[in-house]
Amino acid sequence: MFFLLTACDKDKEEEYIAQYFFGDSETHAKPDRENDASDQVLTKGLVAYYPFDGDTRDASGNSLNAHFSGEVKVTTGHNSASRCAYFPGNINSYVYVPYSKKLQMDEWTINIWFYYEKANKKSEALLQMGRYKIPGAVVIGMNYVYFVNSEGISEYGTLYEDEKQLPSASIWHMITTQVKGTAVSFYFDGKLIWNDHLSAKYINEVTDDLYIGISKWEGTFDLPFEGRIDDVRIYNRILSEEEIYFLYKN
């Protein structure tokens, strides 16, 4: 696996204006001590948390409750005792969180669990915050991440060399994305895949709703997710590698 970060002008479609390759593309080994992170990782800096345990309540205590739209429903989660949100894969079915200044952070970690079954899918959107050309906007897909930096330039990366390649189907995966200043990093299933820098600082000027299970990048809904999403966590800080692995194992 490797990460390709590309700054692009969407008005010029496929014309790329800059490319940045990460020198160290090795997958990091699992931390030796699973319990290096204490249980405080579940609450420290946690701004919003959506476990979808029967509803869309924000379990962080910050009252940033989400809302179902369309045919999204609660179903069985990681095991028979847990619950998650099921998305049918149409543009009318998604979860949204009304805009709040609490989510307008210049530094954050977003953690998402997802599960899909159809291997012939394209890379669909798991979460979106903000819109095209709005500094601070981000779209997280099953194998990619889009950022809009402070200059309004979209910079995106793919998890695999082949942009059409997706994570294995019919298994739960955890994606973790982080940004602070120009530094960005991406974890997949608890392992650090890449970290490097945007071409300009990340500043969050987003004043739009946050979407889960769909994209609304240029004003219309697109890339609806089909499958299950669970335990969406948004932190106002950068989690350590040990903390992220703790979340993956627990």
C-alpha positions as CSV (number, residue, x, y, z in Angstrom):
1,M,0.0,0.0,0.0
2,F,1.1,3.6,-0.6
3,F,-0.4,7.0,-0.5
4,L,-0.4,9.5,-3.4
5,L,-1.4,13.0,-2.5
6,T,-2.4,15.2,-5.4
7,A,-3.3,18.9,-5.5
8,C,-5.8,19.4,-8.2
9,D,-7.9,22.1,-9.8
10,K,-11.3,20.6,-10.3
11,D,-12.2,23.2,-12.9
12,K,-9.5,21.6,-15.1
13,E,-10.9,18.1,-14.6
14,E,-8.0,15.7,-14.9
15,E,-5.2,18.2,-15.1
16,Y,-3.0,17.9,-12.0
17,I,-1.1,20.9,-10.9
18,A,1.1,19.2,-8.3
19,Q,1.9,15.7,-6.9
20,Y,3.5,14.7,-3.6
21,F,4.7,11.2,-3.0
22,F,5.4,9.9,0.5
23,G,8.9,8.6,0.9
24,D,8.1,6.1,3.6
25,S,5.2,4.0,2.4
26,E,5.8,1.0,4.7
27,T,2.9,-0.2,6.9
28,H,4.0,0.3,10.5
29,A,3.9,-2.7,12.8
30,K,1.3,-3.0,15.6
31,P,2.4,-1.4,18.8
32,D,3.8,-4.0,21.2
33,R,1.6,-3.1,24.1
34,E,-2.1,-3.0,23.3
35,N,-3.0,-1.4,26.6
36,D,-0.6,1.6,26.3
37,A,-3.7,3.7,25.8
38,S,-6.0,4.0,28.8
39,D,-9.7,4.1,28.7
40,Q,-9.5,7.9,28.6
41,V,-8.9,7.6,24.9
42,L,-12.6,7.1,24.6
43,T,-13.5,10.5,26.0
44,K,-10.4,12.9,26.0
45,G,-11.0,15.4,23.2
46,L,-14.1,13.6,21.9
47,V,-16.3,16.2,20.2
48,A,-18.9,13.8,18.6
49,Y,-19.5,10.1,18.8
50,Y,-22.1,8.1,16.9
51,P,-22.3,4.4,18.0
52,F,-25.7,4.1,16.3
53,D,-27.0,2.0,19.1
54,G,-30.6,2.2,18.1
55,D,-30.6,5.9,17.3
56,T,-28.4,8.8,16.0
57,R,-27.7,10.3,19.4
58,D,-24.3,11.9,20.0
59,A,-22.8,9.8,22.8
60,S,-20.0,12.2,23.5
61,G,-22.3,14.3,25.6
62,N,-21.9,17.4,23.4
63,S,-25.5,17.2,22.0
64,L,-24.3,17.1,18.4
65,N,-27.1,14.7,17.5
66,A,-27.3,13.3,14.0
67,H,-30.4,12.6,11.9
68,F,-31.5,9.8,9.6
69,S,-32.6,10.7,6.1
70,G,-34.4,8.2,3.8
71,E,-34.1,4.5,4.4
72,V,-31.1,4.4,6.7
73,K,-31.8,2.0,9.6
74,V,-30.2,0.4,12.6
75,T,-29.0,-3.2,12.2
76,T,-26.6,-5.7,13.8
77,G,-23.1,-4.3,14.3
78,H,-19.7,-5.8,15.0
79,N,-21.4,-8.7,16.9
80,S,-24.9,-9.8,17.8
81,A,-24.9,-7.6,20.9
82,S,-24.0,-4.4,19.1
83,R,-25.8,-2.1,16.7
84,C,-24.8,0.0,13.7
85,A,-26.3,2.1,10.8
86,Y,-27.2,0.3,7.5
87,F,-27.1,2.4,4.3
88,P,-29.0,1.1,1.3
89,G,-26.9,2.9,-1.3
90,N,-29.2,5.5,-2.7
91,I,-28.8,9.3,-2.7
92,N,-31.8,9.9,-0.6
93,S,-30.5,7.9,2.4
94,Y,-27.8,9.2,4.6
95,V,-27.1,10.6,8.1
96,Y,-26.4,14.3,8.7
97,V,-25.2,16.4,11.6
98,P,-26.4,20.0,11.6
99,Y,-23.5,22.6,11.5
100,S,-22.0,23.5,14.8
101,K,-18.9,25.6,15.7
102,K,-17.9,22.7,17.8
103,L,-17.0,20.8,14.6
104,Q,-15.2,23.7,13.0
105,M,-11.7,22.6,14.2
106,D,-8.3,23.2,12.7
107,E,-7.0,20.0,14.2
108,W,-8.8,16.7,14.4
109,T,-9.0,12.9,14.3
110,I,-11.9,11.2,12.6
111,N,-12.4,7.5,13.1
112,I,-14.9,5.3,11.2
113,W,-15.8,1.6,11.1
114,F,-17.4,0.3,7.9
115,Y,-18.5,-3.0,6.3
116,Y,-19.7,-3.6,2.7
117,E,-20.5,-6.9,0.9
118,K,-20.5,-6.3,-2.8
119,A,-17.0,-6.6,-4.3
120,N,-17.8,-4.8,-7.5
121,K,-18.5,-1.5,-5.9
122,K,-16.8,1.9,-6.6
123,S,-15.2,3.8,-3.7
124,E,-18.1,5.4,-2.0
125,A,-18.2,8.2,0.6
126,L,-18.1,7.4,4.3
127,L,-18.1,10.9,5.7
128,Q,-18.0,14.5,4.4
129,M,-17.5,17.8,6.1
130,G,-17.7,21.0,4.0
131,R,-17.9,21.5,0.3
132,Y,-15.7,21.8,-2.8
133,K,-13.2,24.7,-2.5
134,I,-14.2,25.6,1.1
135,P,-11.0,25.5,3.2
136,G,-11.2,22.7,5.7
137,A,-13.5,20.5,3.8
138,V,-12.8,16.8,3.8
139,V,-14.3,13.7,2.2
140,I,-13.3,10.3,3.5
141,G,-14.0,7.3,1.3
142,M,-13.4,3.6,1.5
143,N,-9.9,4.0,-0.1
144,Y,-9.3,7.7,-0.4
145,V,-9.3,11.1,1.4
146,Y,-9.9,14.6,0.0
147,F,-8.7,17.7,1.8
148,V,-9.2,21.3,0.9
149,N,-6.3,23.4,2.2
150,S,-6.3,27.0,3.2
151,E,-5.7,28.1,-0.4
152,G,-8.9,26.4,-1.5
153,I,-7.0,23.7,-3.4
154,S,-8.2,20.1,-3.2
155,E,-5.6,17.5,-2.3
156,Y,-6.4,13.9,-2.3
157,G,-4.9,10.6,-1.7
158,T,-5.7,6.9,-2.5
159,L,-4.9,4.0,-0.2
160,Y,-3.8,1.8,-3.1
161,E,-1.8,2.3,-6.2
162,D,-4.8,1.3,-8.3
163,E,-7.4,3.9,-7.3
164,K,-10.2,1.3,-8.2
165,Q,-8.9,-1.2,-5.6
166,L,-11.0,-1.4,-2.5
167,P,-10.5,-3.0,1.0
168,S,-11.7,-6.6,1.3
169,A,-15.4,-7.0,1.3
170,S,-17.5,-8.8,3.9
171,I,-15.3,-7.7,6.8
172,W,-15.3,-4.8,9.2
173,H,-12.6,-2.2,8.6
174,M,-11.5,0.9,10.6
175,I,-10.3,4.1,8.9
176,T,-8.6,6.9,10.9
177,T,-7.7,10.3,9.3
178,Q,-5.9,13.1,11.1
179,V,-4.8,16.7,10.2
180,K,-3.0,19.5,12.0
181,G,-1.4,22.4,10.3
182,T,0.0,20.9,7.1
183,A,0.5,17.4,8.6
184,V,-1.9,14.7,7.6
185,S,-1.9,11.0,8.4
186,F,-4.0,7.9,7.6
187,Y,-4.5,4.7,9.5
188,F,-6.2,1.6,8.2
189,D,-7.3,-1.2,10.6
190,G,-5.2,0.4,13.4
191,K,-2.0,0.6,11.4
192,L,-0.3,3.8,10.2
193,I,-0.2,3.7,6.4
194,W,1.2,7.1,5.6
195,N,1.9,10.6,7.0
196,D,3.2,13.7,5.3
197,H,2.1,17.3,4.5
198,L,-0.4,19.2,2.5
199,S,1.0,21.9,0.2
200,A,-0.7,24.6,2.4
201,K,-1.9,24.8,6.0
202,Y,-5.3,23.2,6.9
203,I,-7.7,25.8,8.2
204,N,-11.3,24.9,8.8
205,E,-13.8,27.4,7.4
206,V,-16.6,24.9,7.0
207,T,-20.1,26.1,7.9
208,D,-22.1,23.2,6.3
209,D,-23.8,20.2,7.8
210,L,-21.6,17.0,8.2
211,Y,-22.7,14.0,6.2
212,I,-22.2,10.3,6.9
213,G,-22.7,7.7,4.2
214,I,-22.8,10.2,1.2
215,S,-21.0,13.0,-0.5
216,K,-22.2,16.5,-1.4
217,W,-19.0,17.8,-2.8
218,E,-20.3,20.2,-5.5
219,G,-23.8,20.9,-4.4
220,T,-25.5,17.6,-5.3
221,F,-25.5,14.3,-3.5
222,D,-23.2,11.6,-4.9
223,L,-21.3,8.4,-4.0
224,P,-23.9,7.0,-1.6
225,F,-22.6,4.2,0.6
226,E,-24.1,0.7,0.6
227,G,-23.3,-1.2,3.7
228,R,-22.8,-0.7,7.4
229,I,-21.1,2.2,9.3
230,D,-20.5,2.2,13.0
231,D,-18.7,4.1,15.8
232,V,-18.0,7.4,14.0
233,R,-15.7,9.3,16.4
234,I,-14.5,12.9,15.9
235,Y,-11.8,14.3,18.2
236,N,-10.3,17.8,18.5
237,R,-6.8,16.4,18.9
238,I,-4.3,14.1,17.2
239,L,-4.6,10.6,18.6
240,S,-1.3,8.6,19.1
241,E,-0.6,5.4,17.2
242,E,-1.1,3.5,20.4
243,E,-4.5,5.2,21.1
244,I,-5.7,4.4,17.6
245,Y,-4.6,0.7,17.9
246,F,-6.4,0.6,21.2
247,L,-9.6,1.8,19.5
248,Y,-9.1,-0.9,16.8
249,K,-8.7,-3.7,19.3
250,N,-11.5,-2.5,21.6
